[in-house]
Structures are given as structure tokens and as C-alpha cells.
Amino acid sequence: MHLIMASLRWISWILIAHLFVSTFVHSDSSSLSNNPQEIPKKFLQFAKESELFDWMVGIRRKIHENPELGFEEFETSKLIRTELDKLGISYKYPVASTGVIGFVGSGQPPFVAIRADMDALPMQELVEWEHKSKVPGKMHACGHDAHVAMVLGAAKILQKHSEELKGTVVLVFQPAEEGGGGAMKIIEAGVLDNVNAIFGLHIVHNIPIGKVAGRSGPLLAGSAFFEAVISGKGGHAAIPQHSIDPILAASNVIVSLQHLVSREADPLDSQVVTVAKFQGGGAFNVIPDSVTIGGTFRAFLKDSMVQLKQRIKEVITGQAIVHRCNATVDFLENDKPIFPPTVNDKELHEHFQNVAGDMLGIDKVKDMQPVMGSEDFSFYQEMIPGYFFFLGMENETSGHLDSVHSPYFRINEDALPYGAALHASLATRYLLELQSKVNSPEEKRHDEL
């Protein structure tokens, strides 16, 4: 009898243990959908753990030491693919020359994308530190090395919860953001044709760490470039009547271009025309045959961009004729495509506020004013709903941080967990909220990306 009672006790304990483990496993596997408000905090806690944080820092520093310009990101792409292989994440390569598109989750709809740009700038780094750029004249001066590390960090978080994702997260590692229009090439490749929404971020030096900023509607301006050659007739500076002076013509062109904003644009429609390049002549007493000028123009409305482009050409050619010169104008669209304005989707703005608020506290989620800078993330937003926001990394105790595109630009790596967790949280929560809509019988959809 004693033996029978002991056996029954063991069976009871086994049954209790089985029920406990089953309950725990079930609870853990359904934790994301059961407690969606807790996802951002859970993901941030995971991203701050030393294993994941140190891994992201290591990736960021490797990329920073070996910067590559637009459509040349071969080693960066190789590093990304190596890490995705280790994580067991499938991907497509090459896309848009050097781009990588990864997939985490069910492989089925709905699809939501998170994006990182990969390219560096043609600048000499002047920050002296252990992981300074090893390539003369090239530098990650815009934080794209951190952007890649954060999306890879998000991928690691998402892969840990891949069986719980209610759809598929598409990881977009994009080449050539710095003027090359890499986003446009990604779109042309067709890899995002069935994506429901896309999120992107940019680190910023003047917002405190742990805070983010965004807005609904226009966030960044559309932008384009122009270059003009104004040709006259060179000669001796002492006898200008025997010459046709292209420098005088170019000077009047520059002054007249400023009137496009001050006298032709609606004061409530923010626009910029800046001439930042003026090349001509090499001697103090010689009038050159030609002068080259160049610059950028920006606006928040596509119609305004079209109008500015037309008027810039008319002003340059017209003023050249007034001064007896000829002019040719090139908008450089083959190498530097015109960026549309970056316009954030209203519903995604609300989604961003909810997710970031749950992670950081709603007081850390700031509405910002539009900025005249530009981003080729805007190409995605012309095709699908998109949301772009800024991630703070300022920490007064660690010293002053210079702005992007400065040779002294530095990254506060403590921002990496916030970016990774936000990417993962925005995507995960979006899929959870969209699931019921996608499963609706009225919804027409494809079954694969």
C-alpha cells in the first residue's frame, strides 16, 4: 500500500508539472497577442541586454570602419547576409545592385517592412577613435551604420518571436540613400509590391536619448539638384569690352534665382533655392570663357517642385541671354533623382504614437515641425503607406554631438537598443492590428510577397 501511495504521489507531481509547463509554454507563445501594450517594453528590455547590445555595437563598428558609397556596399551587404544566415533568416540578394531583403515570420500576408540605408558619404573622417574609417575620403557621417545595426537588432528580436508574428516582417537593407535614389531601385525590383506599410527612422544629434519625434503629413521636403554652364567669351580683364563676361552673367543668375522664392512662391508654401557651387576662372586678370554654377531646390509640394524646376531653367537661360551668353542646364536626374516630399501617413502616425508611447512614455514622443532636409524614404511613401521618424541620441553627460554630414559626426551607441526595439515593436503591433482586416473575405490579396 505504501508503494502504491508513493507511486500515486509521483504521478500527481508529474501531472502537475506537465500542466505547469503546458500553461507556461502556452502563455509565453501567446504573450504578444495577449498583451500587445507590453510588447514595446519587453522588446526594449531584450534589446538592452548585453548580448544583443554588444552584438549591435560590434556590427555598427565593423561597418563604420569600412564605409562604402552608394551602390558600392558589397562588404556591408556581405556582413548583413552573414548575420542573417546565422539567425536563420531567409533573404533575397542582390536587389537594386547591393540591397538585401530579409523575411521574418510566417511568410504569408500581411507584410510590413522596416528599412535601413547602408551607404556612406565621400568625406574624410576627423573623429579620432579606435574604430575610425579605414578608407580615406569615405565616412559614415549620417548614421547609416547605426541604422543597419538597429534593423539587424530588430531582426534578432523578431526571429526570437517569429512563430508568434501574425504575418511577415520584411527587412529592407537599402543602398544609395545619399542622392542615388536607392529606394526607387528597390521599388523597381518589385520586392515590396504586396507590402502593406513601411517604417523608417533616422538618428538625430539634438534630441535626447530615450525620446523620439515625428509628425503626420509633410515631414521632409522634396529635393533636387541642378548644374548650369554659362558660356561667354574670355579675354583680358583690362579690356572687358572685347569679352563677353560669364561671371557677370552668373552673378545676375544667382540673384535672380532668389526671387523665385521671395516673389513667386506662396509665403505659406515653404521653398528653398540655394546656389552652393560657383566655379570659373583661375587668374586675377583673365575673364574666363565659361562659369559653372550648381545648387539645390526644395519644397513640400510636388507641384512646387515642378514649378521650381521649370523656372530655374528659364531664369538661368534667360539671364544668360540678357548678358549675351549661352547656358545649358542639367538637373542630374540620372545620378541624383528628384526626391519627392516625405509625407507620413496619418493612421501610421497614430500607430507610432501608441507604440512609442507604450515603450518610452507619451511625454517622450514629440511632434516636430517639418524640416527642409530630404529622404529617399519618400519613394516608398508614394507607393505604400509609410512612416518616418527621428530617434534621439543626445546625452549631455557624454559631450557635444555634431550634426549629420559633419566630419566630426559621432554616434551615441546607447541609442541602438531604442531603435531596434522600436522597429520590432512597430512591425509586430502593426501585424497584430492588421490581421483581422487581412483575413476578411472581402479583402483581395496575394498569398506571397
Protein Blocks (a to p, Z undefined) as FASTA:
>chain_A
ZZmmmmmmmmmmmmmmmmmmmmmmmmmmmmmmmmmmlmmmmmmmmmmpmklmmmmmmmmm
mmmmmccdehilmmmmmmmmmmmmmnopacdddeehiaccddedjhpacdddddddfbdc
ddddfbdcfklcfbghiacfeopmmmmmmmmmmmmmmmmmmmmpgcdddddddehknono
mmmmmmmnopmmmcfbdcdddddfkbcehiacddehjfbdcddddddddddddddfklmm
lpccfklmmmmmmmmmmmmmmmmpcfklccddddfbdcedjbfkbccfbdcdddddddfb
fklmmmmmmmmmmmmmmmmmmnopacdddehlmmmccdddddddfklmmmmmmmmmmmno
pklpccddddfbdcfklmmmmmmccddddddfbdfknopaddehiakbccdfklmmmmmm
mmmmmmmmmmmmmmmmmmpmklccdfbZZ
